[in-house]
Amino acid sequence: MYSLLMFPFLFIFYQFTRSEKYTMDPDILNVFTQPAALNQFLVENVFTPGEKKKLIKPTASNNPKLEELKLLLIDWINTTLKQEHIVVKSLEEDLYDGLVLHHLLEKLGSLKLDVDKIALTEKKQRQKLSVILEAMDKCLQLDESQLKWSVESILTKDLLSTLHLLVAIAKHFQPSLAIPPNVQVETITVENTSKGLKTTSAVEYITGSKENLEEQSTDDAFDELFSRAPDRLDDVKKVFLQFVNQHVGKLGLNVKDMESQFADGVLLLLLIGQLEGYFLNLRDFFLIPASTTEMLHNVNLALDLLTDGGLLNFSVNSEDIVKGDMKSTMRILYCLYSKYKTKET
């Protein structure tokens, strides 16, 4: 008879999942096609209680668009820093200590920072990286909510954060660079809860898609609608209401008033769940919100889901949705409508 001891990985995994301290969401197994990938993931990523990490799935190595983007960024960095005799071979391994980012900032931003060129200890690397990223963020002129990287994520060689940072730098300082469009990756968010590791899978855009560009133009489109064609506003509302009821009707719900019925975020979450195939745990949102704070929580959760799913790439004030602002609500609904308008009932 075979025993677990004959298969070291199975034995380790069995003991991990059987321990009282750690339990694992079964969905995490779907992320890894090979046992070695799961084993390496658990070894390389230690999750403290309450910690949450978003990572690119190991299967992303099969994504040709992602590989194309990585090679382009490496070539761009090496060309830019050729005179400094810097050669980057790996985005994860060569950028985490801040040396390359420091040279990029000096070369592209014409800035001189009072930091050591080389930081040997982790403490000094963290201090250096903090100064560099603070200066970089000011150059990029992005709001804090738009930042998809941090000192910690870059320092821990997080590829997703590193790619977001480099794409932002390239777009700002060299907009003519032919960055491949529509680059998206499958991600997994792992959270160490009191009941064990909880995982959530999503798709995240690193570079904008054609659909994203169309969505960006919806601001102007709805401004035009409200200011120059108010007589057509009711027609657009009817289209959205028909679309919404087509899907939430499966839950026995009916929407008649867009201004008020989307304000608490509940219908929006349920609609996203129906269309995107999410199972929303009732513990994650307020089914019957009793305050503005709870309504804002629901709306922010909905916006996060849309952003993580690559459906929303423009800024939305959740307070506007809660206040029943029709223009903001319609823009959000359009993100879903533009993708699912041809979905069969």
N, C-alpha and C positions, 0 to 999 in steps of 0.2 A: 504494500500500500504506500502511496506517495504521502509525504508530509510537507507542511509549510516550510520546514527547515531545509528541504531540498531546493527551495526556490527563495533565495535571499530577499529579492525585492518583494515577493508576495508576503513574506514573513514580516518585513519592516512595515509594509502598508497595512497588514492585518493588525499589527500592534498599534499603529498610529490611529487607525479608525476605531479600535476597541477601547482606547484610553478614555477615561472620564473627562479629561481636560480638553480633548479635541474630538469633535465630530465633524464630518465632512458632508457638505451638500452633494448629493449624487450627481448634480449637473456638472460639477467640476471634472468628473471623469470624462465627460463628453468633449472637454477642451483638448485632451491629450490622446493622440492616437497610439502612442507607444508608451509602455511602462517607464522607459528611461526618461521620457520627457516629464512625466509626473514626478518621478523621483528627484530629478534635477531641480524642478520647480520648487519642491518642498525644502530642498537643501539650501537653495539660493535665496529664498524669500521667507524671512522669519516675520511672523505677524504678531505684534504685541496686542494685548486685549483692547478692543475698540478700534484698532487700526484698520484703515481701508486703503487698498492699492488698486490702481487700474493699470493693466499690463496688456501688451500686444500678445495675442495667443501664439504659442510656439509654431503653429501651422502657418503663420504668416510668411515663413521662408518660401512657401509655394506661391507667393503673390508676386507676379512679375512686375506689376506697376510699382510696388513698394521697392523692389530691388533696383528698378530703374531710377527712382527718386533718390535712393541712397547713393548710388554711383554718381549721379549728377551732382549731388551736394558735395561729395568727397572731391570730385574733379574741380568743382567751383572753389572750394576752400584751398586746395593745393595750388590752383592757378593764381588765386588772390594773394596767397602767402608765399609764392615762389621765391621772392627776393629775401624773405626771412628764413629760407631753407627749412621750412616746415613741411612735412609730408604726413598726411593723415591716411591711415589705412582702414580704420574702424571708427565709426561714429560713436559707438558705445565706449570703446576703450581709450580713445584719444582726445575726447572733449571734456571728460568729467572733472578734471583737475583745474580747468579754467585757463590753461596756458594758450590753447588755440583760440578760445573766445576772446581772451585779452588781446591777442594780436589782430584778430578780426575787427574788434572795436577800434583799436588804434588806427588800423589801415583804412577802414571804411568810414568811421565816424570822426577821424582826425582828432581823437581825444587822447590825452595822456593821463593815465591813472597812477596814483601813488600806491602801487602794490608791487610785491616782489614778482619777478618774471617766473621764478620757479618756487613752488611751495612744497616742501618735502613732507610735512606732517599733515594728517587729516584735519587737524584744527586750523592750520594755516590755509589749507586748501578751501575749507569752508568759509573762512573769513575773506579770502581773496575772491572766491566765487560770488559771495554776497555783494561785494563792492562792484564787481563786473556786471552782474545781472541788474543791480539797481541802476547803474549807468546805462545799460543796454535798454532797459524798460523805458527810461526817460527819452532815449533817442527814438524808440519805436512809437512813442506817444500813444500807448495803449492803456485803457482803463484796467484796473486791477482785476476786474471780472473777466477780462479778455485774455489774461495770462494763463497759458496751459502748461506752464513749467514753474519750477521753484528751485531754490538752492538744493534742497534735499533730493529732489527727483533727478537733477542733473548729476549731483555728486554720487548718487547710487546707480549711475549708468542706465537710467531709464530711457529706452530708445524712443518711446512715444513722445515724451517731453522734449527730448533732444531734437527730434524731427520737427515738432511744432516750433521750437525756438529758431532753428536754422531756416525754416521756410519763412518765418516772419522777418528774420534778418535779411534774407535774400530779396524778398518782395520790397522791403523798405529801401535798401541801399542799391539794389540792382534789379529794378523792375523789368528790365529787358531779358533777364535770364529765363530761358525756356523751361520753366518748371512744368512737369507733366501734370495735366489736369485730372480730376476725378480719382485721385489716389485715396483709397479708403482701406482701413484695416479692421479686422475683427478683434475686439478687445474683451477682456474678462476683468470684472471688478470683484475683488476678493475682500471680504470684511470678516474680521475675527470677532464674532458676537459671543454673547454668554452661552449660546447653544452650539457654538462651533463655527466653522468656516462657511460663510454664506457667499454664493457667487452669482453674478449677473453678467450675461453676455450682451454685447451691443456691437454696432458698426460705427466707426468714427472716421470722419473725413480729415485728412491731413492737408490736402489741397482741394480747392473748390471744384465742384462739378458743374456741369451745364445747368442742372436743376438748381443748384445753389445760386448761380448767377441770376437765374430767372426769379428766384425768390427774393434776391436782394433788390430787384427792380420793383417788387410789389409795393414798396413804400411809396414810390412815385405814382404807381398805378392807382392805389387807393386814395392818395392825396388828390389825384385828378378826378377820381370818381366822386369824392365828397364835395370838391370845390366847383367842378365844372359840369358834372352830370348827375346832380342829385336826383333827377327824375328817374334815373336807372337804378338807384340804390335799392328800391324794393325788389326789382327783378333779381339783383345779385343776392339779396337776402333769401329769396325763395329758392334759388339754386343751392345755397349753402344749407338751408333748412331741410330741403329734400335729401341732400347728401347725408347730413347728420342723422336724420330720422331713419334713413335706410339701414343704418348700422346700429344705432342705439335702440332702435325698435325691436331688435332681437333680444334685448334685455327688458322689454316691456315698458320702455320709456318713450316719451314724446316731447319734442322741443317746439315751442311756439314763439317764445320771446328770447332772442339772442342776447339782448342787453342784460337781462337779469339772470337767465338760467345758466350762463357760463361763468358768472361772477365768482362763485364759490369754488371753482376748479373741479368739482366732482364729475360733471358731465364731460368735461374735457379729458379727464383721466380715463373715464370709462370708454370714451370714443377712441383714445389712443390705444388703450388695451385691446379693444376689438380689432382695430386696423393693424396694429403692429404685433399682435399675438402675445401681449404681455399678460401675465397673471399678477395682478396687483393685490398684494397682501393687505387686508383691511387694517393691519397695524401700521402700515406705511403712510396712510393718509386718513383724513377725517371724513367719514361718509356723511355725517350731518354736522358740519362745522358750526360752532356756536359763537365764533368771534372772528374779527377781521384777521387776527394773527393766524388762526387755523385756515381761513380761506387763502391767505397768502402762502401758507405752507403747501396747500394743494396745488395752487397755480405754479409755484416755483418748482414743485416736483414734476408737473406736466412739462414745463419749459426745459427742465433738465433732460427728461426722456426724449423730447423732440431734438434737443441739441446733440445728445449722445447718439441718436439714431440718424444724424446727418440731415435732418429735415429743417432745422432752424439754424441759420448762420447770421442773423441780424439781431440787434439788441432790442429787447422787449422789457418794458417796465411792468412787472407783475401787478403793481398797484393800479395801473390803468385797467387791467382786466377785471380786478376786484371792483373797481369803481363803475364797471359796465361800459367802458369806452368802446364804442362800436367799431371804430377804425382798427384799434389794436386787436379786438376779438376776431374780426374778419381776416386780418393778416395771418393770425395763428391758424384759423380754420383753412385758409388757402394753402398753407404748407401741407396739410393733410389731403385736401381736395385735389391738389395738383398731382399728387402721387397715386391716389386711390380712386379717382373719379371714374375709372373704367372697371373697377373691381366689381365682379358680379355679386348679386345678392344670393 
